[in-house]
Amino acid sequence: MSIAPVFTLLAAASAVTAIVGTNPVRVYPAGNIPQSTTTDPNSNLPCVTWQTIAGATENMLSDRPVVDNQRIQVDCWALTFGAANALADAVQAALELNGYCVAINGHDFDIDTKRYRVSFDWSFWIQH
C-alpha cells in the first residue's frame, strides 16, 4: 500500500516549515511526537500529526488496482489557539493542490497537555 505524501508535501512547504522548523521538520505520524529532550516540555511545538483513518482500493475486474483513496486526519498542535490556526492555514495551503479537504473536525484544547489542536481530514488519490 502506498502512503499519502503528507510529510513530503508539508516538509516542502516553506510556510509550514517556517512554523514547525526544519531540523527536524516537526511533522509526525500520529502518536509519534518525540518526548522533549530539553527542560522545556513544549520544545516539540508547534507540530503536525497525521494518520490514515480510512481508505479503499479502486478494484477492477480486468486488472490489478492502480489507485487507492486514503482519508488522512491531519492535526495541527500549538500552545495558543492562534498559533494552531495559523499552522492549519499553512498546512491547508500546502495540501490543497494534491488532496481534497473533506472534513473540518474543528478545534479543541487538550487539558492534560495544555495544547490547542485544529483538525481536518484530507482525501488523497494515490497511484500504485
Contacts in CASP RR format, 6 or more apart in sequence:
PFRMAT RR
TARGET T0000
AUTHOR 0000-0000-0000
METHOD contacts of the structure
MODEL  1
MSIAPVFTLLAAASAVTAIVGTNPVRVYPAGNIPQSTTTDPNSNLPCVTW
QTIAGATENMLSDRPVVDNQRIQVDCWALTFGAANALADAVQAALELNGY
CVAINGHDFDIDTKRYRVSFDWSFWIQH
1 68 0 8 1.000
2 68 0 8 1.000
2 126 0 8 1.000
2 127 0 8 1.000
2 128 0 8 1.000
3 52 0 8 1.000
3 70 0 8 1.000
3 126 0 8 1.000
4 50 0 8 1.000
4 52 0 8 1.000
4 70 0 8 1.000
4 72 0 8 1.000
4 122 0 8 1.000
4 124 0 8 1.000
4 126 0 8 1.000
5 98 0 8 1.000
5 124 0 8 1.000
5 126 0 8 1.000
6 27 0 8 1.000
6 50 0 8 1.000
6 72 0 8 1.000
6 74 0 8 1.000
6 95 0 8 1.000
6 122 0 8 1.000
7 25 0 8 1.000
7 27 0 8 1.000
7 50 0 8 1.000
9 94 0 8 1.000
9 95 0 8 1.000
9 98 0 8 1.000
10 16 0 8 1.000
10 17 0 8 1.000
10 20 0 8 1.000
10 25 0 8 1.000
10 27 0 8 1.000
10 48 0 8 1.000
10 91 0 8 1.000
10 94 0 8 1.000
10 95 0 8 1.000
11 17 0 8 1.000
11 25 0 8 1.000
11 27 0 8 1.000
12 94 0 8 1.000
13 90 0 8 1.000
13 91 0 8 1.000
13 93 0 8 1.000
13 94 0 8 1.000
15 90 0 8 1.000
15 93 0 8 1.000
15 94 0 8 1.000
16 27 0 8 1.000
16 48 0 8 1.000
16 87 0 8 1.000
16 90 0 8 1.000
16 91 0 8 1.000
16 94 0 8 1.000
17 25 0 8 1.000
18 90 0 8 1.000
19 46 0 8 1.000
19 83 0 8 1.000
19 86 0 8 1.000
19 87 0 8 1.000
19 90 0 8 1.000
20 26 0 8 1.000
20 27 0 8 1.000
20 46 0 8 1.000
20 47 0 8 1.000
20 48 0 8 1.000
20 87 0 8 1.000
26 33 0 8 1.000
26 44 0 8 1.000
26 45 0 8 1.000
26 46 0 8 1.000
26 47 0 8 1.000
26 48 0 8 1.000
27 47 0 8 1.000
27 48 0 8 1.000
27 49 0 8 1.000
27 50 0 8 1.000
28 34 0 8 1.000
28 47 0 8 1.000
28 48 0 8 1.000
28 49 0 8 1.000
28 50 0 8 1.000
29 49 0 8 1.000
29 50 0 8 1.000
29 51 0 8 1.000
30 49 0 8 1.000
30 50 0 8 1.000
30 51 0 8 1.000
30 73 0 8 1.000
30 75 0 8 1.000
31 49 0 8 1.000
32 49 0 8 1.000
33 44 0 8 1.000
33 47 0 8 1.000
33 49 0 8 1.000
33 77 0 8 1.000
34 44 0 8 1.000
35 44 0 8 1.000
36 42 0 8 1.000
36 43 0 8 1.000
36 44 0 8 1.000
37 43 0 8 1.000
42 79 0 8 1.000
42 115 0 8 1.000
45 77 0 8 1.000
45 78 0 8 1.000
45 79 0 8 1.000
45 115 0 8 1.000
46 76 0 8 1.000
46 77 0 8 1.000
46 78 0 8 1.000
46 79 0 8 1.000
46 83 0 8 1.000
46 84 0 8 1.000
46 87 0 8 1.000
47 77 0 8 1.000
48 74 0 8 1.000
48 75 0 8 1.000
48 76 0 8 1.000
48 77 0 8 1.000
48 87 0 8 1.000
48 91 0 8 1.000
49 74 0 8 1.000
49 75 0 8 1.000
49 77 0 8 1.000
50 72 0 8 1.000
50 73 0 8 1.000
50 74 0 8 1.000
50 75 0 8 1.000
51 72 0 8 1.000
51 73 0 8 1.000
52 70 0 8 1.000
52 71 0 8 1.000
52 72 0 8 1.000
53 71 0 8 1.000
53 72 0 8 1.000
53 73 0 8 1.000
53 121 0 8 1.000
54 70 0 8 1.000
54 71 0 8 1.000
55 68 0 8 1.000
55 69 0 8 1.000
55 70 0 8 1.000
55 71 0 8 1.000
56 68 0 8 1.000
56 69 0 8 1.000
57 65 0 8 1.000
57 67 0 8 1.000
57 68 0 8 1.000
57 69 0 8 1.000
58 65 0 8 1.000
58 66 0 8 1.000
58 67 0 8 1.000
58 68 0 8 1.000
58 69 0 8 1.000
59 65 0 8 1.000
60 66 0 8 1.000
64 128 0 8 1.000
65 128 0 8 1.000
66 127 0 8 1.000
66 128 0 8 1.000
67 125 0 8 1.000
67 126 0 8 1.000
67 127 0 8 1.000
67 128 0 8 1.000
68 125 0 8 1.000
68 126 0 8 1.000
68 128 0 8 1.000
69 123 0 8 1.000
69 124 0 8 1.000
69 125 0 8 1.000
69 126 0 8 1.000
70 123 0 8 1.000
70 124 0 8 1.000
70 126 0 8 1.000
71 102 0 8 1.000
71 121 0 8 1.000
71 122 0 8 1.000
71 123 0 8 1.000
72 121 0 8 1.000
72 122 0 8 1.000
72 123 0 8 1.000
72 124 0 8 1.000
73 105 0 8 1.000
73 119 0 8 1.000
73 120 0 8 1.000
73 121 0 8 1.000
74 91 0 8 1.000
74 95 0 8 1.000
74 119 0 8 1.000
74 120 0 8 1.000
74 121 0 8 1.000
74 122 0 8 1.000
75 117 0 8 1.000
75 118 0 8 1.000
75 119 0 8 1.000
76 84 0 8 1.000
76 85 0 8 1.000
76 87 0 8 1.000
76 88 0 8 1.000
76 91 0 8 1.000
76 117 0 8 1.000
76 118 0 8 1.000
76 119 0 8 1.000
77 84 0 8 1.000
77 87 0 8 1.000
77 115 0 8 1.000
77 116 0 8 1.000
77 117 0 8 1.000
78 84 0 8 1.000
78 86 0 8 1.000
78 87 0 8 1.000
78 115 0 8 1.000
78 116 0 8 1.000
79 114 0 8 1.000
79 115 0 8 1.000
79 116 0 8 1.000
80 116 0 8 1.000
81 107 0 8 1.000
81 109 0 8 1.000
81 116 0 8 1.000
82 116 0 8 1.000
83 116 0 8 1.000
84 107 0 8 1.000
84 116 0 8 1.000
84 117 0 8 1.000
84 118 0 8 1.000
85 107 0 8 1.000
85 118 0 8 1.000
87 118 0 8 1.000
88 118 0 8 1.000
88 120 0 8 1.000
92 101 0 8 1.000
92 120 0 8 1.000
95 101 0 8 1.000
95 122 0 8 1.000
98 124 0 8 1.000
99 122 0 8 1.000
99 123 0 8 1.000
99 124 0 8 1.000
99 125 0 8 1.000
100 122 0 8 1.000
100 123 0 8 1.000
100 124 0 8 1.000
101 120 0 8 1.000
101 121 0 8 1.000
101 122 0 8 1.000
102 121 0 8 1.000
102 122 0 8 1.000
102 123 0 8 1.000
103 120 0 8 1.000
103 121 0 8 1.000
104 119 0 8 1.000
104 120 0 8 1.000
105 119 0 8 1.000
105 120 0 8 1.000
105 121 0 8 1.000
106 118 0 8 1.000
106 119 0 8 1.000
106 120 0 8 1.000
107 116 0 8 1.000
107 117 0 8 1.000
107 118 0 8 1.000
107 119 0 8 1.000
108 116 0 8 1.000
108 117 0 8 1.000
108 119 0 8 1.000
109 115 0 8 1.000
109 116 0 8 1.000
109 117 0 8 1.000
110 116 0 8 1.000
110 117 0 8 1.000
END
